[in-house]
Amino acid sequence: MTRFSLQRHYPSMQPLIDLGKSIHDAGRLEQPLILLVLMRVSQINGCAFCLDMHSKDARAAGETEQRLYLLPAWRETKLYSEREQVALQWAEELTELAGAEPVSDALYDKATKVFSEAEIVDLTLLTVTINSWNRINVAARTIGGNYRAPTKAAAH
């Protein structure tokens, strides 16, 4: 059962909404990469609502089911580009801060080879934003399963 309605409190969350929109609108990160990061962080955090939303958005954007299914095991497949692999590792390390060395120097060095500084900032903010949404939805116990992806005509 949902604990509280996020929709009633959206005005309070407008800065978080705006941050997410600005990352998407900047256009520095590819849409498939963004959607994979949103999915992977939501998997780590166990947010059913966000997994429902982002899996449907990814499919509507043309993502394959195979890449979505194998996302938890992305290190063991060749389905993801080098940029996507680095982005997934970055997002995982930033999400799981209790690790031995979160966002290690080795990972930062790897990231600078495939991302510009502005893209690294966008990737970091994207990860922070979805972690925030995951935590809000988990706290609210927002129910997953009923999200409908926008149609291609309605998407921007």
SULQUITA-V562046 format. One line per field, one symbol per residue. phi: phi as a letter, one per 30 degrees, with the letter a starting at -180 (. if undefined). psi: psi as a letter, one per 30 degrees, with the letter a starting at -180 (. if undefined). A space follows every 50 residues. Layout:
# SULQUITA-V562046
phi=???
psi=???
This chain:
# SULQUITA-V562046
phi=.ddaddedceedcedddddeddddddidcdeededddedddddedicddd dddddddddddjdddeddddedcedcbcdcdddddddddedddddcddde bdhddddedddddbbdeddddddddeddddeddeddddddhddcjcdcdd dedddc
psi=kkeljeefgeefgeeeeeeeeeeefegfkkeeeeeeeeeeeeeefhjeee eeefeeeeefggkleeeeegefhffglgfkleeeeeeeeeeeefeifgle ikileeeeeeefffkleeeeeeeeeeeeeeeeeeeeeeefhkklfgkkkk leefk.
